[in-house]
Amino acid sequence: MARTRRLVGLALAVVVALAACADARATGPAKTTPVVVHVERGGFHWSDAGIGAVAGVGLSLTVCGCLALVRLRGADTTPPEGKGERP
């Protein structure tokens, strides 16, 4: 029960942090004149795809590392008092 609460708390903290970052970007200064960007070359950009793939792998590794730390901290390896060691 306590481990579930910790995991839910961690997930909630991550969601709140991501929402705060998204909100901070959305409420930036308003532009008075539109900016027109002209791109001459078209097609698929492998460099942009690579950056996105690396970011996705990094995020996945970060989440897996956090979950592993939470699981390791929740594991109790000491025997209960008065019970002795198991045969």
C-alpha positions in Angstrom: 0.0 0.0 0.0 2.8 2.4 0.9 4.7 1.6 -2.2 1.6 2.2 -4.4 1.2 5.6 -2.7 4.8 6.5 -3.4 4.5 5.5 -7.0 1.3 7.5 -7.4 3.0 10.4 -5.7 6.0 10.2 -8.0 3.8 10.0 -11.1 1.8 13.0 -9.9 4.9 15.0 -9.3 6.2 14.3 -12.8 2.8 15.3 -14.3 2.7 18.5 -12.3 6.3 19.4 -13.3 5.6 18.8 -17.0 2.3 20.8 -16.8 4.2 23.7 -15.2 6.8 23.6 -18.0 4.1 23.6 -20.7 2.2 26.4 -19.0 5.3 28.5 -18.7 6.0 28.1 -22.4 2.4 28.9 -23.4 2.2 32.1 -21.4 5.3 33.7 -23.0 5.3 37.3 -24.3 2.9 38.1 -27.0 4.3 39.0 -30.4 3.0 42.1 -32.1 4.0 41.2 -35.6 3.8 37.8 -37.2 7.1 36.1 -38.2 7.2 34.5 -41.6 9.7 31.7 -42.1 10.4 30.5 -45.6 11.9 27.0 -46.0 13.3 26.2 -49.4 14.1 22.5 -49.0 11.4 20.0 -48.3 11.2 16.4 -47.4 12.1 14.3 -44.4 14.8 15.7 -42.1 16.8 12.8 -40.6 18.6 15.1 -38.1 15.3 16.2 -36.6 14.1 12.6 -36.4 17.4 11.6 -34.7 17.0 14.3 -32.1 13.5 13.2 -31.3 14.6 9.5 -31.1 17.4 10.3 -28.7 15.1 12.5 -26.5 12.6 9.6 -26.4 15.2 7.1 -25.4 16.6 9.5 -22.7 13.2 10.1 -21.3 12.5 6.3 -21.2 15.8 5.6 -19.4 15.1 8.4 -16.9 11.6 7.0 -16.1 12.9 3.4 -15.8 15.8 4.6 -13.5 13.3 6.4 -11.3 11.1 3.4 -11.0 14.0 1.1 -10.3 15.1 3.5 -7.5 11.7 3.5 -6.0 11.4 -0.3 -6.1 14.9 -0.7 -4.5 14.1 1.7 -1.7 10.8 0.0 -1.0 12.4 -3.5 -0.7 13.0 -4.5 2.9 15.9 -7.0 3.2 16.1 -7.2 7.0 14.4 -10.1 8.7 11.6 -9.2 11.2 12.7 -8.8 14.8 12.2 -11.9 17.0 11.7 -14.3 14.1 15.3 -15.3 13.5 16.6 -16.4 10.2 14.7 -18.6 7.9 16.1 -22.1 7.3 
